[in-house]
């Protein structure tokens, strides 16, 4: 829970305001980089050998889901870089895939008491990386909904209070 609180705090105080000033392609790219490294889940197979008590079925589901997410994130990064219009669709597919995959892994992990035997890298992934995946997935969905009519390269309208206040200040000639 501490990771969720810290990540959401960083989002509200730092990342969110920064993203609001950037084109949609830039804001989404930052979040896709978090998902591009989901192949780290492949360590689940070696973790099983060292005492991570998780079934082969769940390990396979987690690994496959994270590999698919990695490929979608990489495809999305390239498409956003080259401003391919279908990039938004790829990011939506990643959001949907991530919600399904992360929910499945969470429910399976709870059912199999995965946190009780997680150590080392597995513990770090579950404690830090998985919360970052949840938060970034939610933020991707939020950005796609909030800025749905916006082109990938459009500079967002600055509607923050500070920007409004600066617009009201008299301009020097």
Buried (B, 14 or more C-beta within 10 A) or exposed (E): EEBEEBBBEEBEEEBBEEBBEBBBBBBBBBBBEBBBBBBEBBBBBEBBEEEBEBEEEBBEBBBEBBBBBBBBBBBBBEBBEEEBEEBBEBBBBBBEBBBEBBEBBBEBBEEBEBEEBBEEBBBBBBEBBBBBBBBBBBBBBBBBEEBEEBEBEEEBEEEEEEEEEEEEEEEEE
